[in-house]
Amino acid sequence: MPSSPPNQPYTAASGLFGPPRADRAVVTANILKRPTGEYTNHDIRNVILPAYWECATHTGLDPVLVLAQSIHETGNFCSWWAARPRRNPAGIGVNGRTAERQPPGPYATGEGWEFNTETKQWQMGLRYATWQDDAIPIHIGRLLAYLLPAEAGTPAQRELIERALAQRPLPAALRGSVHVLRQLGRAHNPTGIGWASPGTYYGERIAAVANGLTAG
């Protein structure tokens, strides 16, 4: 799989596999320069960052890019979906659908509804019990499913993919369809589907966040 060359800025053409281009301490400091919603410095420094770093590197992914996607999706962990008790790290299952009343179940696998007390509406999306044991492994497993064809990958990669897709299935055509950041966007994915829709500049935006995380 394509990886990002070291000591070069991230771009929409960067691959997602490879070592990080900055120390974890640098990335942590850059995240904490901005508001992080309800999450404290302790939450970021000692829970979320270590879990992302360890899970990503264990499966060969560049943790800076995985974090950059989460930060882009959640507004640096400030979004309503990222906040407790939802802890949704990357818009998983979130599609903009709302309802005045809770839709009757049972829901299909990978669907869920949460009540937003601010808008007084039910919103479609998924919640996770913890960051380190649930949200982050499932985020990374889902990302790996976009990157690796079915049956490909190391045992560690396949384990995370299996867990992520059991929680929310992925169309078979998307398996292995992403080689570089821009292909996470529907506009650039050969299947005509993607993580983001239309996602025309999704890769550029993640790359920009990643470059900010490694600055200094």
C-alpha positions as CSV (number, residue, x, y, z in Angstrom):
1,M,0.0,0.0,0.0
2,P,1.2,3.6,-0.7
3,S,2.9,5.3,2.3
4,S,3.8,8.9,2.8
5,P,7.4,9.8,2.3
6,P,9.1,11.1,5.4
7,N,10.0,14.7,5.8
8,Q,7.5,15.9,3.2
9,P,4.3,17.7,3.8
10,Y,1.1,15.7,3.7
11,T,-1.1,16.1,0.6
12,A,-4.3,14.7,-0.7
13,A,-2.0,12.2,-2.5
14,S,-0.5,10.9,0.7
15,G,-0.9,7.2,1.6
16,L,-2.2,6.3,5.0
17,F,0.4,3.6,5.8
18,G,3.7,4.5,7.3
19,P,5.4,6.0,10.4
20,P,4.4,9.3,11.9
21,R,6.2,12.4,10.9
22,A,6.3,13.9,14.3
23,D,6.7,12.8,17.9
24,R,3.5,12.1,19.9
25,A,4.4,15.0,22.2
26,V,4.5,17.5,19.3
27,V,1.2,16.3,18.0
28,T,-0.4,16.4,21.5
29,A,0.9,19.9,22.1
30,N,-0.6,21.1,18.7
31,I,-4.0,19.6,19.5
32,L,-4.1,21.3,22.9
33,K,-3.4,24.7,21.4
34,R,-7.1,24.7,20.4
35,P,-10.2,24.1,22.4
36,T,-11.1,20.4,22.8
37,G,-14.7,20.7,23.8
38,E,-15.5,18.9,27.1
39,Y,-12.3,16.9,26.9
40,T,-9.6,17.9,29.4
41,N,-5.8,18.0,28.8
42,H,-5.7,14.7,30.7
43,D,-8.3,13.1,28.4
44,I,-6.4,14.1,25.3
45,R,-2.9,13.5,26.6
46,N,-3.4,10.3,28.6
47,V,-6.4,8.6,27.0
48,I,-7.3,9.6,23.4
49,L,-3.8,10.3,22.0
50,P,-2.1,7.2,23.4
51,A,-4.9,4.9,22.2
52,Y,-4.9,6.4,18.7
53,W,-1.1,6.2,18.5
54,E,-0.7,2.7,19.7
55,C,-3.6,1.2,17.7
56,A,-2.6,3.0,14.5
57,T,1.1,2.1,14.7
58,H,0.3,-1.5,15.6
59,T,-1.6,-1.9,12.3
60,G,0.9,0.0,10.2
61,L,-1.1,3.2,9.8
62,D,0.3,6.7,10.2
63,P,-1.3,7.8,13.5
64,V,-1.0,11.5,12.5
65,L,-3.3,10.9,9.5
66,V,-5.8,8.9,11.5
67,L,-5.9,11.6,14.2
68,A,-6.2,14.3,11.5
69,Q,-9.3,12.6,10.1
70,S,-10.9,12.5,13.6
71,I,-10.0,16.1,14.3
72,H,-11.4,17.2,10.9
73,E,-14.6,15.2,11.5
74,T,-15.1,16.4,15.1
75,G,-13.7,19.9,15.1
76,N,-10.8,19.0,17.4
77,F,-13.1,16.8,19.5
78,C,-15.6,19.7,20.1
79,S,-18.6,18.4,18.1
80,W,-21.8,17.2,19.6
81,W,-21.2,13.7,18.2
82,A,-17.7,13.5,19.7
83,A,-18.9,14.6,23.1
84,R,-19.8,12.1,25.8
85,P,-21.8,9.9,25.9
86,R,-21.6,9.5,22.1
87,R,-17.8,9.6,21.6
88,N,-18.2,9.2,17.8
89,P,-14.7,9.8,16.4
90,A,-15.3,10.3,12.7
91,G,-19.0,10.7,11.8
92,I,-19.6,6.9,11.8
93,G,-23.2,6.2,10.9
94,V,-23.9,10.0,10.9
95,N,-25.7,11.0,7.7
96,G,-27.7,14.1,8.5
97,R,-31.0,12.3,9.0
98,T,-33.2,13.7,11.8
99,A,-36.6,12.9,13.2
100,E,-39.0,14.7,15.6
101,R,-39.8,11.4,17.3
102,Q,-37.6,8.4,18.0
103,P,-37.9,6.1,15.0
104,P,-39.2,2.7,16.0
105,G,-36.8,-0.2,16.1
106,P,-35.4,-2.6,15.5
107,Y,-32.7,-0.8,13.7
108,A,-30.5,-2.3,11.0
109,T,-27.0,-3.3,11.9
110,G,-24.9,-0.2,12.0
111,E,-27.8,2.2,12.6
112,G,-28.6,4.2,15.7
113,W,-30.4,7.3,16.9
114,E,-29.4,9.8,19.5
115,F,-31.5,12.6,21.0
116,N,-30.1,16.1,20.7
117,T,-31.3,18.2,23.7
118,E,-30.3,21.4,21.9
119,T,-32.2,20.9,18.7
120,K,-34.9,18.7,20.3
121,Q,-34.5,16.2,17.5
122,W,-33.3,12.6,17.1
123,Q,-30.2,12.3,14.9
124,M,-28.9,9.2,13.2
125,G,-25.5,8.1,14.2
126,L,-23.6,5.7,16.5
127,R,-22.3,6.1,20.1
128,Y,-19.4,4.3,21.7
129,A,-18.9,3.3,25.4
130,T,-15.2,4.3,25.6
131,W,-12.6,6.0,23.4
132,Q,-9.7,3.6,24.0
133,D,-11.6,0.3,23.8
134,D,-14.4,1.0,21.4
135,A,-14.4,4.3,19.4
136,I,-10.8,4.3,18.4
137,P,-10.4,0.6,17.5
138,I,-13.6,0.7,15.4
139,H,-12.6,3.9,13.7
140,I,-9.2,2.4,12.7
141,G,-10.8,-1.0,11.7
142,R,-13.2,0.8,9.5
143,L,-10.5,2.8,7.9
144,L,-8.4,-0.3,7.3
145,A,-11.4,-1.9,5.5
146,Y,-11.3,1.0,3.0
147,L,-7.6,0.4,2.5
148,L,-7.4,-3.4,2.3
149,P,-9.2,-5.8,0.0
150,A,-11.2,-8.6,1.6
151,E,-9.1,-11.3,3.1
152,A,-5.9,-9.1,3.0
153,G,-4.0,-7.8,5.9
154,T,-2.2,-8.9,9.0
155,P,-4.0,-10.8,11.8
156,A,-4.1,-7.5,13.8
157,Q,-5.5,-5.6,10.9
158,R,-8.1,-8.3,10.1
159,E,-9.2,-8.4,13.7
160,L,-10.0,-4.7,13.8
161,I,-11.7,-4.8,10.4
162,E,-13.9,-7.7,11.5
163,R,-14.9,-5.9,14.7
164,A,-15.6,-2.6,12.8
165,L,-17.7,-4.2,10.1
166,A,-19.7,-6.4,12.5
167,Q,-20.7,-3.1,14.2
168,R,-21.5,-1.3,10.9
169,P,-21.2,-3.1,7.6
170,L,-19.3,-1.6,4.6
171,P,-20.3,-2.2,0.9
172,A,-18.1,-4.9,-0.5
173,A,-17.0,-2.6,-3.4
174,L,-15.3,-0.2,-1.0
175,R,-12.9,-2.8,0.4
176,G,-9.4,-1.9,-0.8
177,S,-10.8,1.1,-2.8
178,V,-8.6,3.7,-1.0
179,H,-4.9,4.2,-1.7
180,V,-4.5,7.9,-0.9
181,L,-6.3,10.4,1.2
182,R,-8.4,12.0,-1.5
183,Q,-10.0,8.6,-2.3
184,L,-11.8,8.7,1.1
185,G,-14.1,11.3,-0.6
186,R,-16.8,10.0,-2.8
187,A,-15.8,12.4,-5.6
188,H,-12.5,10.6,-6.0
189,N,-13.3,7.0,-5.0
190,P,-13.4,4.7,-8.0
191,T,-16.6,3.1,-6.6
192,G,-18.5,6.4,-6.5
193,I,-19.0,5.9,-2.7
194,G,-16.8,7.2,0.1
195,W,-16.3,8.0,3.7
196,A,-17.3,11.7,3.0
197,S,-19.9,12.8,0.4
198,P,-19.2,14.5,-1.9
199,G,-15.7,14.8,-0.3
200,T,-14.3,16.8,-3.1
201,Y,-11.6,18.4,-0.9
202,Y,-11.7,15.8,1.9
203,G,-8.2,14.7,1.3
204,E,-6.8,18.2,1.2
205,R,-8.5,19.1,4.5
206,I,-7.2,16.0,6.3
207,A,-3.7,16.7,4.9
208,A,-3.9,20.3,6.1
209,V,-4.9,19.2,9.6
210,A,-2.0,16.7,9.6
211,N,0.5,19.3,8.6
212,G,-0.7,21.5,11.5
213,L,-0.3,18.6,13.9
214,T,3.3,18.0,12.9
215,A,4.3,21.7,12.9
216,G,7.0,22.8,15.3
